């Protein structure tokens, strides 16, 4: 209705101006100049009114364009107190602003919704400008994965991990690459997947980071559990009858030795052979029973444990052995209130195993020392560290020491570190090792 009124008002003004100009022209033609004294001011007033209307409309448009430019959709144009000629214009501006406001709110809601979804996923996500390297967005999973609270540009990642930064820059859209990340003195494998998109004239690259070490560890652990289950079952089923038969033969031989005429040396050889079969059979049965321990632990009994209590227990338990071997045990705990959700019995078993390994590693060193430390990283990752100043582990062996049956010791069973790793995986954590030949070894239990 307002639009119609405005149209009729403008039409009336145009018609009146046309009529006045026509009358003025007619008077000039008739040389009735006396009437021009009245008509000319009327014409000037009409022209001024049209100019004012045009100028006011232009000012209103400029204000509206400014509000759009600065995305100020909250600006309201007063319609009630506006001149009749621009009421329709102001009402139109208000309608447009309201529409933009609704669209902007919907986009903001969608953006927030998408952000929350991406924050929930375990996969790290990074988006950056391909020309400037400026990071547009990174989710919390990536911050935790890389141990970075903030990343301004991809090149700034070079200071932390140059190899990873270069791979991020070089990876092509559609490609997948395996990278080794170095964070908090630990290394792990990541799968990088890249894609690209463009908005206006700017091109962006989006990369997904997935920690594959955890998935590989879990898969490997389950595979070893299945293998060990089959092996122990087959070994015990096959060897148990042999051990029983050897024991029976040995008993019968002892009964029959007096009634059968045979050379004494032959009897001794026969007895020794049967005894050897029985002994090795029992050894294999014990071996299989020992490795069954890898499959016995299924669910940890988790509760909050203060690390100071855990370290105190370790000190009381291991100190006699350490004193006997003249090995120094140093405990460093900067945060006495540090606590971890864990199964104390299982984790104590892990720490004891690692301390025993450390004792073996430092026994021939001039100043043997074992250090226990614990701390919390900036991303709430809690670490227990068992370090020694022993001879170290060769680099090519570091990837093998957690494999069942593998041991660097001459008389080692290869079960200790495998069991430690399984216990840590049950805690949704991990175990990492760092070693330098001639300087020592450190194991990190990550919760």
LINBELNOR-V930202 format. One record per backbone hydrogen bond with DSSP energy under -0.5 kcal/mol. NH is the residue of the N-H (numbers start at 1). CO is the residue of the C=O. Records with the same first field share a line. If there is no record, write none. Layout:
NH->CO + CO
This chain:
5->1
6->2
7->3
8->4
9->5
10->6
11->7
12->8
13->9
14->10
15->11
16->12
17->13
18->14
19->15
20->16
21->17
22->18
23->19
24->20
25->21
26->22
27->23
28->24
29->25
30->26
31->28
32->27
33->31
35->32
36->32 + 33
37->33 + 34
38->35
39->35
40->36
42->38
43->39
44->40
45->41
46->42
47->43
48->44
49->45
50->46
51->47
52->48
53->49
54->50
55->51
56->52
57->53
58->54
59->55
60->56
61->57
62->58
63->59
64->60
65->61
66->62
67->63
68->64
69->65
70->66
71->68
72->67
73->71
75->72
78->76
82->79
86->83
87->83 + 84
88->84
90->86
91->87
92->88
93->89
94->90
95->91
96->92
97->93
98->94
99->95
100->96
101->97
102->98
103->99
104->100
105->101
106->102
107->103
108->104
109->105
110->106
111->107
112->108
113->109
114->110
115->111
116->112
117->113
118->114
119->115
120->116 + 117
121->117
124->209
126->207
127->137
128->205
129->134
130->203
133->129
135->152
136->127
137->127
139->125
143->139
144->140
145->141
146->142
147->143
148->143
154->133
156->153
157->154
158->155
159->156
160->157
161->157
165->161
166->162
167->163
168->164
169->165
170->166
171->167
174->194
175->172
177->192
179->177 + 190
181->179 + 188
183->181 + 186
186->183
188->181
190->179
191->210
192->177 + 190
193->208
194->175
195->206
197->204
199->202
202->199
204->197
205->128
206->195
207->126
208->193
209->124
210->191 + 208
212->189 + 210
213->189
215->211
216->212
217->213
218->214
219->215
220->216
221->217
222->218
223->219
224->220
225->221
226->222
227->223
228->224
229->225
230->226
231->227
232->228
233->229
234->230
235->231
236->232
237->233
238->234
239->235
240->236
241->237
242->238
243->239
244->240
245->241
246->242
247->243
248->244
249->245
250->246
251->247
252->248
253->249
254->250
255->251
256->252
257->253
259->256
260->256
261->259
262->260
267->263
268->264
269->265
270->266
271->267
272->268
273->269
274->270
275->271
276->272
277->273
278->274
279->275
280->276
281->277
282->278
283->279
284->280
285->281
286->282
287->283
288->284
289->285
290->286
291->287
292->288
293->290
294->291
295->292
296->292 + 293
297->293
298->296
302->300
303->342
305->340
307->338
309->306
310->306
311->307
312->308
313->309
314->310
315->311
316->312
317->313
318->314
319->315
322->318
323->319
324->320
325->321
326->323
327->322
328->368
330->328 + 370
332->330 + 372
333->331
336->334
338->335
340->305
342->303 + 340
344->342
347->343
348->344
349->345
350->346
351->347
352->348
353->349
354->350
355->351
356->352
357->353
358->354
359->355
360->356
361->357
362->358
363->359
365->362
368->365
370->328
371->387
372->330
373->371 + 385
374->332
375->383
377->381
380->377
382->380
383->375
384->445
385->373
386->443
387->371 + 385
388->441
389->369
391->361
397->394
398->394 + 395
400->397
401->397
403->400
405->414
406->403 + 414
412->409
419->415
420->416
421->417
422->418
423->419
424->420
425->421
426->422
427->423
428->425
429->424
430->446
432->444
434->442
436->440
438->391
439->436
440->436
441->388
442->434
443->386
444->432
445->384 + 443
446->430 + 444
447->382 + 445
